[in-house]
Amino acid sequence: MPVGTTGESPTVSHEEHRRVIEICVDVADRRVPVVAGAGSNSTDEAVSLTKFAEDIGADAILSVVPYYNKPTQEGLFQHFSAVAKATSLPVMLYSVPGRTVVDIAVDTMARLRDAYPNIIGVKDATASMEKASMTRAKLGPEFILLSGEDMTALGFMAHGGHGCISVTSNVAPKLCAQFQNACMQGNYTAALMLQDKLVPAAQGAVPREQPRRHQIRRQQARTVQERVPPAGGADHGGNEQAIDSALSFAGLLPN
């Protein structure tokens, strides 16, 4: 999942955005599917990135609700229609109203799915169990529901989710995989125990752009260059202590 929000897509250049997708496609080498982040608040830009992702060999597209512009539901329908018509790849919608202000309504998703068979699901970062159930009820169990919010992923899965595009998995991939497997098997007792380990790493108080860089520095003694924004700032040391504590709690730091 290159150049999603955690991949800092808003702060890379167009050339860098394309290069990140290209590198991921090359390294994955068809061993795992590559879902390329190709969204923008500009419809033309989103279409251009979508076409590039398909041409370079990505397997699917993640397309975010346009941020800042605050489009109407009809505007969202037209925006995602343009994206869907520009590619033969599967398209995942991305609902993250905490970042985009506007959310995509369940009825709009149903309208898009009915109009474009390659719109196959949604990354739902609303943290709303109600919306997960409403989406499943309206669009059916075949429409793919992926959580985009780690703290509520357990509830999301119990409400019919199919998985999670996870921030925390960048620092705890094994634990997150075990957690998802437990959910898929209906073993929510085991999933809850794993969730308990993951909560500190998933907490919103830990800056989401920093943990993976800091983990690389701590585990591999490597320097990781940061970009402005975001950067450390005055509270950088405090953030790193919080990240260390969360990683240690999850057993992700060497003794």
C-alpha positions in Angstrom: 0.0 0.0 0.0 2.4 2.7 -1.2 1.7 6.4 -0.9 -1.3 6.2 1.4 -1.7 8.9 4.1 0.9 7.2 6.3 3.2 7.2 3.3 3.0 11.0 3.4 1.6 11.3 0.0 0.6 15.0 0.5 4.3 15.9 1.1 6.0 14.1 -1.8 6.3 15.6 -5.3 4.5 14.0 -8.2 7.8 12.5 -9.4 8.4 11.0 -6.0 4.9 9.7 -5.7 5.3 7.9 -9.0 8.7 6.6 -8.1 7.5 5.1 -4.8 4.8 3.2 -6.6 7.3 2.0 -9.2 9.7 0.8 -6.5 7.0 -1.1 -4.7 5.7 -2.8 -7.8 9.3 -3.8 -8.7 10.2 -5.2 -5.3 6.9 -7.0 -4.8 7.4 -8.7 -8.2 3.9 -10.1 -8.2 4.5 -12.0 -4.9 1.9 -9.8 -3.2 -0.6 -7.4 -4.7 0.3 -3.7 -4.7 -2.6 -1.3 -4.0 -1.3 2.1 -5.1 -2.4 5.3 -3.4 -3.5 7.4 -6.3 -5.9 10.0 -4.8 -5.9 13.7 -4.9 -8.3 16.6 -4.3 -7.8 17.4 -8.0 -9.7 15.0 -10.2 -7.3 15.4 -13.1 -4.4 14.6 -10.8 -6.2 11.6 -9.4 -6.9 10.3 -12.9 -3.3 10.9 -13.9 -1.9 9.0 -10.9 -4.4 6.2 -11.4 -3.4 5.7 -15.1 0.3 5.7 -14.1 -0.3 3.1 -11.4 -2.0 0.8 -13.9 0.7 1.3 -16.5 3.5 0.6 -14.1 1.9 -2.7 -12.9 0.0 -2.0 -9.7 -2.8 -4.4 -8.9 -5.4 -2.0 -7.5 -6.0 1.7 -6.6 -6.8 3.4 -3.4 -8.6 6.7 -4.0 -9.2 9.1 -1.2 -12.2 11.5 -0.8 -11.0 14.9 -2.1 -9.6 16.9 0.9 -10.0 20.6 1.5 -12.5 21.2 -1.4 -15.5 19.8 0.6 -17.4 18.5 -2.4 -21.0 17.6 -2.4 -22.1 13.9 -2.7 -22.8 14.6 -6.4 -19.3 16.0 -6.6 -17.9 12.9 -5.0 -19.8 10.7 -7.4 -18.4 12.6 -10.4 -14.9 12.6 -9.0 -14.8 8.8 -8.4 -16.6 8.2 -11.7 -13.7 9.8 -13.5 -11.2 7.7 -11.6 -13.1 4.4 -12.2 -13.5 5.2 -15.9 -9.8 5.8 -16.2 -8.7 2.3 -15.2 -9.5 -1.3 -15.5 -8.0 -2.0 -12.1 -10.1 -2.5 -8.9 -10.7 0.7 -7.1 -10.9 1.0 -3.3 -12.6 4.2 -2.0 -11.0 5.8 1.0 -13.2 7.4 3.6 -11.2 9.5 6.2 -13.3 12.4 7.2 -10.9 13.4 10.0 -8.5 14.4 7.2 -10.9 15.4 4.4 -13.8 17.0 6.4 -16.4 15.6 4.0 -17.3 11.9 4.1 -18.7 9.7 1.4 -22.3 8.6 2.2 -23.3 4.9 2.0 -25.8 5.8 -0.7 -23.1 7.4 -2.8 -20.9 4.3 -2.5 -23.8 2.1 -3.5 -24.5 4.4 -6.5 -20.8 4.2 -7.5 -20.6 0.4 -7.1 -23.7 0.0 -9.2 -22.3 2.2 -11.9 -18.8 0.9 -12.0 -18.1 -2.8 -11.3 -14.4 -2.0 -10.7 -15.3 -0.1 -7.5 -15.0 -3.0 -5.2 -14.7 -1.7 -1.6 -13.8 1.0 0.9 -11.1 1.8 3.3 -13.2 3.1 6.2 -11.3 5.3 8.6 -14.3 6.8 10.2 -14.1 4.7 13.4 -17.8 4.3 13.1 -19.2 0.8 13.7 -22.6 2.1 12.7 -21.3 3.1 9.2 -19.6 -0.3 8.8 -22.9 -2.1 9.5 -24.8 0.4 7.3 -22.4 -0.2 4.4 -22.6 -3.9 4.7 -26.4 -3.8 4.9 -26.7 -1.5 1.8 -23.9 -2.9 -0.4 -23.9 -6.6 0.7 -21.1 -8.8 2.1 -19.2 -8.9 -1.2 -18.4 -5.2 -1.0 -14.9 -5.2 0.6 -14.8 -3.4 3.9 -11.3 -2.6 5.2 -10.7 -0.7 8.4 -8.4 2.3 8.2 -8.4 2.9 12.0 -6.4 0.6 14.2 -7.9 1.4 17.5 -11.4 0.3 16.3 -10.3 -2.5 14.0 -11.5 -5.2 16.4 -15.0 -3.8 16.4 -14.9 -3.2 12.7 -14.1 -6.8 12.0 -16.9 -8.0 14.3 -19.3 -5.7 12.3 -18.4 -7.6 9.1 -15.1 -6.1 8.0 -12.7 -8.0 5.8 -9.4 -6.6 7.1 -7.4 -3.5 7.8 -5.1 -1.1 6.0 -3.2 -0.6 9.1 -0.8 2.2 10.4 0.3 0.0 13.3 1.3 -2.8 10.9 4.3 -0.7 9.8 5.9 -1.2 13.2 4.2 -4.5 14.3 3.5 -6.5 11.1 3.5 -9.9 12.8 1.2 -9.0 15.7 -1.2 -7.2 13.3 -1.2 -10.3 11.0 -1.9 -12.6 14.0 -4.7 -10.2 15.1 -6.4 -10.2 11.7 -6.1 -14.0 11.4 -7.8 -14.4 14.8 -10.6 -12.1 13.7 -11.0 -13.9 10.4 -11.3 -17.2 12.3 -13.9 -15.7 14.6 -11.6 -16.1 17.6 -12.3 -12.7 19.2 -10.9 -13.7 22.6 -7.4 -14.2 21.0 -7.9 -11.1 18.9 -8.7 -9.0 22.0 -5.5 -10.2 23.7 -3.5 -9.2 20.7 -5.3 -5.9 20.5 -4.3 -5.2 24.1 -0.7 -5.5 23.1 -1.2 -3.2 20.1 -3.1 -0.4 21.8 -0.2 1.7 22.9 1.3 1.6 19.4 -2.0 2.4 17.8 -2.9 5.3 20.1 -3.6 8.5 18.3 -1.3 10.3 20.8 1.7 8.8 19.1 2.4 10.8 15.9 1.6 8.4 13.0 4.4 9.6 10.7 7.2 8.9 13.3 7.0 5.3 14.7 8.4 3.4 11.7 11.4 5.8 11.2 12.1 5.7 14.9 11.8 1.9 15.0 14.4 1.6 12.2 16.8 3.9 14.1 16.4 1.8 17.3 16.4 -1.7 15.8 18.8 -1.2 12.9 21.0 1.7 14.0 20.2 3.5 10.8 19.7 7.2 10.2 16.4 8.1 8.7 16.0 11.5 7.1 12.8 13.3 8.0 10.9 15.9 5.9 9.2 19.1 6.9 6.4 18.8 7.5 6.2 16.8 9.7 9.3 16.9 11.7 10.4 16.4 15.3 9.8 19.9 16.7 10.1 20.8 20.4 8.4 17.7 21.6 10.4 15.3 19.5 12.1 13.7 22.5 8.8 13.2 24.3 7.3 11.6 21.2 10.3 9.2 20.9 9.9 8.2 24.5 6.2 7.5 23.9 7.1 5.4 20.8 9.8 3.5 22.7 7.3 2.7 25.5 4.7 1.5 23.0 7.2 -0.6 21.0 8.6 -2.1 24.2 5.1 -3.0 25.5 4.4 -4.9 22.3 7.8 -6.7 22.5 9.1 -5.0 19.4 12.4 -3.6 20.8 15.6 -5.7 21.5 16.3 -6.3 25.1 
